[in-house]
Amino acid sequence: MLSYNFISDPSDNQIRDIIRLYQTEKWWEGDSDNPGIVKRIISGSHCFVAAMENDAIIGMGRAISDRASDAYIQDVTVLPHFRGQAIGSRIIRMIIEKLNQDGIGWIGLIAEKNARPFYEPLGFSVMPDAAPMLQRTFRKGMQ
């Protein structure tokens, strides 16, 4: 049975599952499976939502924010076997609801390539005259 939870203090098993999600998406490589990084990511996020089947995290998403006006949604993913069941949409809706409750009025994100069909029905649209940018020294695998 699926459940959705806000997580602020992950267990060791939850950290393991979150690392697996990052690695499945190839967002983390090599020695990036540091549990301390996961704890810092979660504690530094405005909110972190986990979709769970039994006790295993099978999907996640989070928002980072100045906690006053703006927020960005990122790291939204669901394990491939569970996709197509509206799990990611539910995660996004929970994040948006939490941000709205906390008075955040501007919510943005940078969508992965070909992800527009997922985000547009959830109320997101391309920002005219804007381009995502990345600082050149960024390394794909977290160190």
Backbone bond lengths (Angstrom), bond angles and torsions (degrees), N, CA, C in turn:
res aa  C-N    CA-C-N  psi(-1)  N-CA   C-N-CA  omega(-1)  CA-C   N-CA-C  phi
1 M - - - 1.451 - - 1.534 109.22 -
2 L 1.306 116.26 134.57 1.462 121.41 -178.83 1.521 111.19 -83.09
3 S 1.332 114.59 141.75 1.464 120.87 171.70 1.524 107.17 -137.72
4 Y 1.309 115.25 160.31 1.459 121.80 -179.01 1.515 107.56 -128.21
5 N 1.334 116.05 129.78 1.455 120.07 -174.86 1.519 111.42 -138.25
6 F 1.330 114.86 144.61 1.451 120.07 167.81 1.526 106.23 -82.56
7 I 1.328 116.24 131.26 1.458 120.85 -178.18 1.524 108.93 -116.80
8 S 1.328 115.95 132.74 1.458 119.89 175.10 1.527 112.24 -125.21
9 D 1.320 117.47 -21.44 1.462 122.14 -179.94 1.532 108.00 -136.21
10 P 1.331 116.61 84.94 1.469 119.89 -172.72 1.526 113.31 -71.54
11 S 1.318 115.04 145.41 1.464 120.89 173.36 1.532 109.07 -76.36
12 D 1.317 116.47 169.41 1.460 120.28 177.52 1.526 111.61 -60.03
13 N 1.326 117.48 -40.71 1.468 120.87 178.33 1.524 111.20 -65.29
14 Q 1.334 117.46 -39.17 1.463 120.32 178.24 1.523 110.63 -65.82
15 I 1.315 116.86 -39.71 1.467 120.30 177.24 1.523 109.73 -61.01
16 R 1.304 117.28 -44.52 1.472 121.45 178.02 1.529 110.39 -57.78
17 D 1.335 117.17 -44.62 1.468 121.04 179.80 1.529 112.07 -65.28
18 I 1.316 116.76 -38.45 1.465 121.04 179.76 1.529 109.97 -66.99
19 I 1.322 117.03 -42.87 1.466 120.63 176.03 1.528 109.98 -58.38
20 R 1.324 116.36 -42.36 1.475 120.29 179.35 1.536 110.43 -60.63
21 L 1.337 118.15 -40.01 1.461 120.89 178.29 1.529 111.14 -63.94
22 Y 1.326 117.47 -45.22 1.471 120.26 177.85 1.525 110.65 -60.40
23 Q 1.318 116.77 -42.69 1.458 119.89 -178.64 1.526 112.11 -71.32
24 T 1.323 117.94 -35.29 1.460 121.05 177.64 1.525 110.73 -59.81
25 E 1.320 116.96 -38.51 1.472 121.45 178.66 1.519 112.55 -80.27
26 K 1.330 116.88 -5.99 1.468 122.41 -176.41 1.528 111.80 64.33
27 W 1.337 115.37 27.47 1.457 120.37 173.79 1.522 109.73 -80.28
28 W 1.321 116.56 -24.52 1.461 122.17 177.76 1.504 108.31 -124.23
29 E 1.311 115.19 142.16 1.464 120.49 179.82 1.517 109.99 -134.54
30 G 1.297 115.98 162.95 1.456 122.06 172.22 1.510 113.95 58.72
31 D 1.334 115.58 -123.14 1.460 121.58 -175.66 1.523 112.86 -89.60
32 S 1.304 117.50 28.49 1.459 121.22 -176.67 1.521 113.09 -81.58
33 D 1.310 117.54 2.74 1.456 120.13 -175.08 1.530 111.84 -87.59
34 N 1.310 116.18 51.42 1.447 122.92 -178.17 1.525 109.84 -90.38
35 P 1.343 118.20 114.21 1.465 120.62 179.89 1.527 113.36 -57.48
36 G 1.322 117.07 -31.39 1.460 119.92 178.24 1.510 112.57 -63.56
37 I 1.335 116.85 -35.84 1.470 120.45 177.56 1.527 109.59 -64.94
38 V 1.325 117.33 -42.50 1.469 120.24 179.75 1.528 109.87 -61.14
39 K 1.308 117.89 -44.52 1.472 120.65 178.96 1.527 110.86 -60.57
40 R 1.334 117.10 -41.55 1.464 120.35 179.20 1.521 111.41 -67.80
41 I 1.330 117.13 -38.79 1.467 120.77 177.37 1.527 109.77 -59.43
42 I 1.311 116.04 -47.91 1.468 119.82 -177.18 1.525 111.01 -68.39
43 S 1.321 117.90 -45.60 1.465 119.57 -178.35 1.525 112.03 -66.74
44 G 1.336 117.32 -28.58 1.450 120.69 179.20 1.514 114.73 -86.10
45 S 1.317 117.22 -6.72 1.460 121.34 -179.83 1.527 110.81 -84.05
46 H 1.318 115.97 151.32 1.464 120.11 172.72 1.524 109.08 -63.73
47 C 1.333 115.16 -43.86 1.462 120.80 174.23 1.520 108.73 -156.60
48 F 1.318 114.67 153.29 1.457 122.29 -179.66 1.522 106.43 -134.85
49 V 1.334 116.43 120.33 1.468 121.58 -178.45 1.523 109.18 -108.53
50 A 1.313 115.40 134.26 1.460 121.44 176.48 1.520 109.33 -119.88
51 A 1.328 115.41 132.17 1.466 121.30 170.50 1.521 105.41 -93.74
52 M 1.319 115.35 131.24 1.458 118.95 -173.85 1.520 111.18 -127.86
53 E 1.319 114.38 139.76 1.456 121.02 169.25 1.523 105.28 -113.14
54 N 1.315 115.44 117.24 1.462 121.21 -170.49 1.518 107.37 57.01
55 D 1.308 119.41 -118.72 1.468 120.75 -179.42 1.522 112.92 -106.12
56 A 1.320 118.80 6.10 1.465 122.09 -176.77 1.527 110.89 -100.86
57 I 1.331 116.38 135.09 1.461 121.16 175.47 1.522 107.80 -79.79
58 I 1.335 115.74 122.23 1.466 120.88 -178.28 1.537 111.82 -115.01
59 G 1.329 116.50 -4.48 1.454 121.68 178.15 1.514 109.80 -159.83
60 M 1.321 116.62 157.02 1.461 119.76 -178.65 1.520 110.50 -156.46
61 G 1.314 114.68 166.04 1.451 123.24 172.57 1.509 107.80 -169.78
62 R 1.319 115.99 156.63 1.452 118.51 -179.42 1.514 110.34 -149.69
63 A 1.330 114.91 165.00 1.458 121.65 174.75 1.510 108.62 -125.72
64 I 1.314 115.46 140.24 1.457 121.15 170.22 1.522 106.36 -112.18
65 S 1.320 116.51 147.79 1.456 118.98 -170.74 1.521 111.60 -159.08
66 D 1.339 114.96 158.52 1.460 120.68 170.13 1.531 110.22 -83.08
67 R 1.318 116.56 -3.26 1.467 125.71 178.19 1.530 112.54 65.02
68 A 1.343 116.18 17.53 1.456 120.17 178.56 1.526 112.28 -127.94
69 S 1.347 116.60 -44.50 1.456 117.92 -174.99 1.521 114.33 -142.05
70 D 1.329 118.29 -36.96 1.465 121.71 -171.46 1.523 111.91 -119.33
71 A 1.333 114.96 152.41 1.465 120.47 174.85 1.518 109.18 -151.10
72 Y 1.310 114.86 154.50 1.454 122.76 174.57 1.518 108.54 -125.56
73 I 1.307 115.76 134.87 1.453 121.55 174.80 1.527 107.40 -92.77
74 Q 1.317 116.26 137.40 1.459 119.49 178.38 1.516 111.00 -154.34
75 D 1.323 114.60 172.69 1.467 123.20 176.90 1.534 112.51 57.24
76 V 1.313 116.25 39.51 1.471 120.50 177.75 1.523 108.32 -89.02
77 T 1.316 116.50 121.79 1.452 121.11 177.89 1.520 110.24 -158.99
78 V 1.314 113.80 157.69 1.463 122.87 175.91 1.525 106.20 -135.71
79 L 1.323 116.60 140.54 1.461 119.16 177.42 1.525 110.08 -54.45
80 P 1.324 118.18 140.30 1.468 121.53 -175.17 1.533 114.64 -50.56
81 H 1.302 118.29 -39.48 1.461 121.96 -178.25 1.533 112.92 -62.77
82 F 1.344 117.24 -23.43 1.463 121.76 -175.45 1.527 112.96 -103.40
83 R 1.317 118.00 0.69 1.472 120.34 -177.96 1.519 110.87 -70.14
84 G 1.322 115.22 157.00 1.453 121.10 179.43 1.518 113.51 84.66
85 Q 1.338 117.17 11.02 1.458 121.64 -179.23 1.524 112.14 -114.59
86 A 1.330 117.72 14.83 1.473 124.76 179.49 1.529 112.93 67.68
87 I 1.320 117.62 19.60 1.462 121.13 179.04 1.526 110.11 -68.14
88 G 1.333 117.25 -46.77 1.458 120.82 178.38 1.516 112.08 -61.11
89 S 1.320 117.23 -39.69 1.469 120.81 178.08 1.521 110.95 -62.34
90 R 1.307 116.75 -41.54 1.473 120.64 178.87 1.528 110.21 -64.47
91 I 1.325 117.33 -41.07 1.462 120.74 177.53 1.526 109.88 -59.35
92 I 1.333 117.06 -48.72 1.472 121.36 -179.98 1.527 110.66 -59.53
93 R 1.321 117.66 -46.26 1.470 120.53 -179.35 1.524 111.58 -60.95
94 M 1.323 117.28 -39.89 1.467 119.91 178.21 1.524 111.21 -64.99
95 I 1.322 117.00 -41.14 1.460 120.36 178.23 1.523 110.10 -63.12
96 I 1.330 117.25 -46.99 1.465 121.13 -179.64 1.524 110.50 -60.52
97 E 1.316 116.84 -44.47 1.468 120.78 179.87 1.529 110.70 -60.37
98 K 1.315 117.41 -44.70 1.467 121.08 179.02 1.521 110.89 -63.38
99 L 1.328 117.43 -44.91 1.459 120.31 178.92 1.527 110.93 -61.74
100 N 1.331 117.27 -44.09 1.464 120.60 178.08 1.525 111.57 -61.96
101 Q 1.322 117.47 -42.87 1.469 121.12 177.28 1.524 111.37 -60.10
102 D 1.326 116.04 -32.43 1.463 120.82 -178.94 1.528 112.42 -88.61
103 G 1.322 117.29 8.72 1.458 121.55 174.48 1.510 115.22 82.19
104 I 1.314 117.61 15.82 1.459 120.92 179.54 1.525 108.42 -84.86
105 G 1.323 116.88 120.10 1.448 121.01 -174.39 1.520 115.21 -101.77
106 W 1.326 117.64 -16.94 1.463 120.62 -178.76 1.517 107.59 -119.40
107 I 1.350 116.38 117.52 1.460 121.95 -177.89 1.524 108.13 -125.42
108 G 1.302 116.26 121.01 1.458 121.50 179.67 1.515 111.18 -123.90
109 L 1.315 115.40 173.26 1.460 121.83 174.16 1.509 108.66 -163.85
110 I 1.308 115.58 161.31 1.461 121.49 171.25 1.519 105.71 -112.17
111 A 1.308 115.81 113.82 1.460 120.89 -176.43 1.517 111.05 -82.06
112 E 1.308 115.35 144.05 1.465 120.78 172.50 1.533 108.31 -62.85
113 K 1.310 115.56 158.83 1.455 121.30 177.78 1.530 110.08 -52.52
114 N 1.290 117.31 135.74 1.468 124.75 178.56 1.526 114.43 67.12
115 A 1.342 118.70 17.75 1.466 121.04 -179.13 1.529 113.30 -95.58
116 R 1.319 118.10 -1.93 1.469 120.15 179.69 1.517 112.81 -53.52
117 P 1.344 120.05 -43.47 1.467 119.17 -179.53 1.538 113.29 -61.20
118 F 1.314 117.59 -24.01 1.471 120.57 175.87 1.529 110.40 -77.64
119 Y 1.331 118.00 -45.88 1.459 121.41 -172.61 1.533 114.69 -81.56
120 E 1.315 118.35 -32.36 1.465 119.66 -176.57 1.527 113.62 -59.94
121 P 1.342 121.24 -43.27 1.471 119.70 177.03 1.536 113.26 -65.06
122 L 1.322 116.83 -14.91 1.461 121.20 178.41 1.528 111.61 -92.28
123 G 1.344 116.74 7.13 1.457 121.11 174.75 1.516 115.61 99.76
124 F 1.307 119.06 4.56 1.461 121.89 -179.91 1.524 110.00 -94.28
125 S 1.320 115.71 148.12 1.463 120.91 176.39 1.521 108.52 -142.50
126 V 1.319 114.80 161.99 1.456 120.75 178.50 1.523 108.90 -64.87
127 M 1.327 116.09 136.97 1.463 120.58 177.24 1.520 108.66 -84.08
128 P 1.334 117.09 115.38 1.471 118.69 179.60 1.531 110.65 -60.12
129 D 1.302 115.17 143.56 1.460 122.17 176.45 1.529 113.62 60.23
130 A 1.333 117.39 24.96 1.468 120.92 177.10 1.529 108.62 -122.63
131 A 1.301 115.94 149.52 1.458 120.49 178.03 1.524 108.45 -138.86
132 P 1.328 117.56 132.12 1.464 118.21 174.93 1.519 109.39 -65.27
133 M 1.312 115.50 143.36 1.454 120.03 -179.10 1.517 108.99 -134.68
134 L 1.337 115.54 157.13 1.453 121.62 -178.34 1.513 108.58 -138.43
135 Q 1.307 116.88 135.66 1.448 122.03 178.50 1.526 108.72 -65.88
136 R 1.295 118.98 133.58 1.463 123.73 -168.41 1.520 115.19 -60.24
137 T 1.306 119.39 -26.99 1.448 119.79 -176.50 1.533 112.02 -85.91
138 F 1.327 117.27 4.87 1.466 121.10 177.69 1.512 110.51 -57.51
139 R 1.324 116.09 135.63 1.450 121.74 175.21 1.520 107.85 -115.58
140 K 1.301 116.83 133.54 1.457 121.55 -174.64 1.518 112.73 -59.04
141 G 1.305 118.97 -47.45 1.459 121.37 177.39 1.513 110.10 -83.25
142 M 1.316 117.95 130.48 1.466 120.59 -179.94 1.530 108.93 -69.49
143 Q 1.282 116.94 139.97 1.474 121.70 -178.62 1.508 111.51 -102.31
